[in-house]
């Protein structure tokens, strides 16, 4: 979330009962017990992207307090930027700070977003993993474990903290947004406080380029004080290949083709079925 979780933003919803979310919960339990990152294998990538995903559950809220004029102007420009952007890609650096054990785990890779609701996270370090959101399904490929996991996702319930990246949803409908001082920030730091309390996160911080209105960094703060920060580097927009998006067609960048010896756990079609992201 990214993801999220992003957004950064990372920031989409995986239902609590599905296997990918459960793996993240196991990673969190291992974290709280002080288990080294290398032991909780799925905690490396799963807790990062899925943790950001979990931050993006939409809720019902009353209107938030009015934004300061300069904040509203920046938020409006940011939303307009993503409303007029068909796709964007970037390198990313994810730093997950574990409050309890006071350690930070760093991951790097690449990410691609494309309207109307496609995203792909390719982790390179510390271990290769791929997450893809395509339509109403989310995929996680772990090449070292030779495992591909598939689960359903309720895209209609995604928060504006994710959907605004696809040009949909209004952040001000779900968050009280304010500007914060940040001496080390490259851009302007915005703090998003949920209008409806959420047990999975307390706030989201977005560092926004004041010139382009692009999100440069997203940080999701957990209730226990842990922080999932994802910085976007070498951002590129509207560079995707021509794609007609016809019925049954798939943008090749969001199609997973795992090796033949990969075990597939498809919780939408039944274990062993080969998914087609």
Phi and psi in degrees as a GROMACS rama.xvg file:
@    title "Ramachandran Plot"
@    xaxis  label "Phi"
@    yaxis  label "Psi"
@TYPE xy
-10.2002  122.281  UNK-2
38.1181  7.08825  UNK-3
115.802  -104.439  UNK-4
149.307  27.9486  UNK-5
119.999  -132.644  UNK-6
-86.0324  74.9528  UNK-7
19.8208  141.519  UNK-8
24.5624  -35.1566  UNK-9
-14.6121  101.299  UNK-10
179.562  89.2817  UNK-11
-141.653  172.823  UNK-12
-105.785  128.431  UNK-13
-116.713  120.517  UNK-14
-52.9271  141.949  UNK-15
-55.9896  -30.3663  UNK-16
-85.3691  -7.94268  UNK-17
-85.0251  157.693  UNK-18
-62.4904  -31.5723  UNK-19
-69.8849  -41.4967  UNK-20
-64.5838  -38.1905  UNK-21
-64.6544  -36.5011  UNK-22
-64.4706  -35.0246  UNK-23
-66.7951  -37.9588  UNK-24
-63.9611  -38.7547  UNK-25
-63.3489  -39.3193  UNK-26
-64.1412  -40.3133  UNK-27
-63.3401  -41.6384  UNK-28
-62.462  -40.1964  UNK-29
-65.5876  -38.6121  UNK-30
-61.8374  -47.7818  UNK-31
-64.5742  -25.521  UNK-32
-86.2897  -2.46154  UNK-33
81.6834  20.7724  UNK-34
-70.3254  134.067  UNK-35
-59.4602  150.187  UNK-36
-58.1242  -34.5215  UNK-37
-67.9844  -19.8327  UNK-38
-81.3125  -46.6186  UNK-39
-84.5888  79.9294  UNK-40
-56.5169  -47.4981  UNK-41
-71.5677  -15.9004  UNK-42
-68.2407  -20.8053  UNK-43
-61.9119  -59.3321  UNK-44
-95.4836  -39.8807  UNK-45
-58.6127  -49.2898  UNK-46
-65.0861  -25.7589  UNK-47
-74.1611  -64.7811  UNK-48
-67.0475  -45.9257  UNK-49
-68.649  -31.8312  UNK-50
-62.5235  -40.357  UNK-51
-68.3509  -39.2704  UNK-52
-58.5458  -44.7865  UNK-53
-62.8577  -20.8406  UNK-54
-76.5812  -7.39227  UNK-55
-106.169  33.6684  UNK-56
-84.8533  126.951  UNK-57
-74.8155  145.368  UNK-58
-135.207  168.316  UNK-59
-88.7778  132.705  UNK-60
-145.086  153.054  UNK-61
-77.7173  164.669  UNK-62
-60.479  138.837  UNK-63
-82.9757  175.775  UNK-64
-65.3082  150.53  UNK-65
-64.1625  143.137  UNK-66
-80.5036  153.337  UNK-67
-62.893  146.797  UNK-68
-51.5544  -44.4373  UNK-69
-68.6014  -32.3501  UNK-70
-70.5517  -44.9242  UNK-71
-60.8827  -40.3612  UNK-72
-61.7324  -42.5789  UNK-73
-69.1103  -42.8678  UNK-74
-62.9659  -42.0471  UNK-75
-62.3377  -41.6371  UNK-76
-66.4156  -39.3819  UNK-77
-62.9767  -46.5215  UNK-78
-64.7362  -40.3632  UNK-79
-63.9749  -37.1658  UNK-80
-59.7174  -48.5922  UNK-81
-74.6175  -24.9033  UNK-82
-67.7279  -27.7381  UNK-83
-103.755  8.25662  UNK-84
-107.444  124.885  UNK-85
-82.1222  -32.1786  UNK-86
-159.626  157.325  UNK-87
-150.806  153.071  UNK-88
-135.746  159.79  UNK-89
-165.529  158.76  UNK-90
-82.1997  154.343  UNK-91
-136.964  153.827  UNK-92
-126.928  122.876  UNK-93
-111.302  123.504  UNK-94
-116.958  111.724  UNK-95
-103.63  112.383  UNK-96
-93.768  118.231  UNK-97
-90.5173  109.62  UNK-98
-60.8891  -44.8997  UNK-99
-63.5174  -47.4999  UNK-100
-92.404  -4.36739  UNK-101
53.3217  49.254  UNK-102
-133.111  160.037  UNK-103
-123.515  131.634  UNK-104
-108.925  127.015  UNK-105
-108.45  133.766  UNK-106
-130.024  152.327  UNK-107
-136.656  157.904  UNK-108
172.754  -155.234  UNK-109
-131.065  155.049  UNK-110
-138.863  146.495  UNK-111
-134.079  133.24  UNK-112
-117.085  143.492  UNK-113
-148.915  137.368  UNK-114
-68.4152  147.821  UNK-115
-104.618  56.7801  UNK-116
124.127  37.0922  UNK-117
-113.837  136.13  UNK-118
-150.206  150.232  UNK-119
-139.965  129.125  UNK-120
-116.155  118.354  UNK-121
-109.323  109.492  UNK-122
-84.687  132.768  UNK-123
-103.724  -43.2229  UNK-124
-133.01  146.075  UNK-125
-79.2513  -13.3318  UNK-126
-149.879  146.727  UNK-127
-71.3209  132.409  UNK-128
-154.755  152.722  UNK-129
-132.046  133.977  UNK-130
-118.822  133.943  UNK-131
-132.487  130.521  UNK-132
-106.329  120.321  UNK-133
-141.201  110.165  UNK-134
67.498  -124.28  UNK-135
-102.605  17.2881  UNK-136
-126.381  150.842  UNK-137
-125.003  137.089  UNK-138
-121.377  141.337  UNK-139
-132.575  117.882  UNK-140
-109.72  122.297  UNK-141
-113.694  97.3546  UNK-142
-65.6776  -31.2572  UNK-143
-68.1812  -37.2663  UNK-144
-86.1041  -6.06961  UNK-145
53.9947  51.1494  UNK-146
-137.277  133.916  UNK-147
-121.241  120.916  UNK-148
-110.255  135.653  UNK-149
-126.295  135.147  UNK-150
-144.201  162.915  UNK-151
-86.5804  155.614  UNK-152
-141.773  135.558  UNK-153
-84.4941  87.5389  UNK-154
-63.7168  -24.4812  UNK-155
-68.7333  -16.2601  UNK-156
-101.494  5.50403  UNK-157
-64.5005  142.925  UNK-158
-75.1132  159.298  UNK-159
-61.4689  -21.8118  UNK-160
-66.363  -15.606  UNK-161
-107.51  -48.0423  UNK-162
-66.1088  -22.6081  UNK-163
-65.5559  -24.5247  UNK-164
-68.1902  -22.577  UNK-165
-99.2556  10.9023  UNK-166
80.9301  19.9273  UNK-167
-129.787  154.176  UNK-168
80.4818  148.852  UNK-169
-117.348  122.066  UNK-170
-58.9285  -38.2736  UNK-171
-66.9222  -15.8839  UNK-172
-75.566  -19.111  UNK-173
-124.025  -11.9028  UNK-174
-135.577  147.553  UNK-175
-87.2149  123.411  UNK-176
-114.976  129.395  UNK-177
-139.748  160.127  UNK-178
-94.1334  138.695  UNK-179
-121.532  149.757  UNK-180
-72.6196  141.721  UNK-181
-156.172  99.4022  UNK-182
-66.1406  -28.7493  UNK-183
-95.2719  -0.785495  UNK-184
-78.3778  144.649  UNK-185
-79.4579  -37.4218  UNK-186
-110.848  -162.104  UNK-187
-89.1768  131.822  UNK-188
-95.1583  122.14  UNK-189
-111.002  135.927  UNK-190
-106.784  128.652  UNK-191
-110.607  112.66  UNK-192
-104.092  123.672  UNK-193
-62.0839  135.848  UNK-194
-71.8528  -27.1224  UNK-195
-110.41  119.824  UNK-196
-54.6137  140.124  UNK-197
-129.377  132.012  UNK-198
-72.4655  -13.1411  UNK-199
-92.4386  -20.732  UNK-200
-156.135  159.417  UNK-201
-105.885  -33.398  UNK-202
-164.818  166.089  UNK-203
-126.451  137.041  UNK-204
-113.576  128.41  UNK-205
-118.956  123.895  UNK-206
-95.9083  118.861  UNK-207
-117.079  134.693  UNK-208
-68.9955  118.05  UNK-209
-67.7001  -18.3157  UNK-210
-86.2738  -48.1802  UNK-211
-97.2531  -18.37  UNK-212
70.0666  18.1719  UNK-213
-83.1476  149.543  UNK-214
-78.079  122.775  UNK-215
-94.469  -28.5383  UNK-216
-157.007  143.062  UNK-217
-129.785  135.633  UNK-218
-130.07  124.684  UNK-219
-104.564  125.721  UNK-220
-101.493  120.543  UNK-221
-76.4437  161.919  UNK-222
-58.5455  -28.8409  UNK-223
-87.1223  4.09666  UNK-224
94.2164  -6.347  UNK-225
-67.0572  152.032  UNK-226
-130.074  131.225  UNK-227
-110.161  100.243  UNK-228
-107.472  130.038  UNK-229
-126.422  118.428  UNK-230
-100.589  135.827  UNK-231
-102.403  126.288  UNK-232
-121.632  152.146  UNK-233
53.1016  48.1627  UNK-234
-64.8766  134.912  UNK-235
-133.47  140.623  UNK-236
-124.216  149.207  UNK-237
51.8954  46.3022  UNK-238
-116.767  6.46414  UNK-239
-68.5404  158.896  UNK-240
-68.3621  156.537  UNK-241
-59.7245  134.34  UNK-242
-153.041  120.51  UNK-243
-79.2376  -17.0886  UNK-244
65.3606  24.745  UNK-245
-66.0203  166.672  UNK-246
-57.907  126.415  UNK-247
84.8919  -8.81124  UNK-248
-88.1401  155.637  UNK-249
-134.16  128.898  UNK-250
-59.3422  121.035  UNK-251
-57.6052  -23.519  UNK-252
-70.2241  -17.0546  UNK-253
-112.803  20.4013  UNK-254
-107.735  126.861  UNK-255
-97.6  132.767  UNK-256
-128.827  81.1758  UNK-257
-70.6144  159.412  UNK-258
-58.5094  155.348  UNK-259
-57.8638  -28.0194  UNK-260
-87.3521  11.7912  UNK-261
-78.2407  131.44  UNK-262
-79.2885  132.022  UNK-263
-110.223  121.917  UNK-264
-110.296  95.4098  UNK-265
-102.2  103.955  UNK-266
-85.8446  8.42758  UNK-267
-108.565  -25.6699  UNK-268
-119.311  -10.1905  UNK-269
111.585  144.213  UNK-270
-58.8414  132.691  UNK-271
98.7719  -14.4721  UNK-272
-75.992  143.01  UNK-273
-88.6337  113.363  UNK-274
-75.9526  160.605  UNK-275
-128.864  82.4348  UNK-276
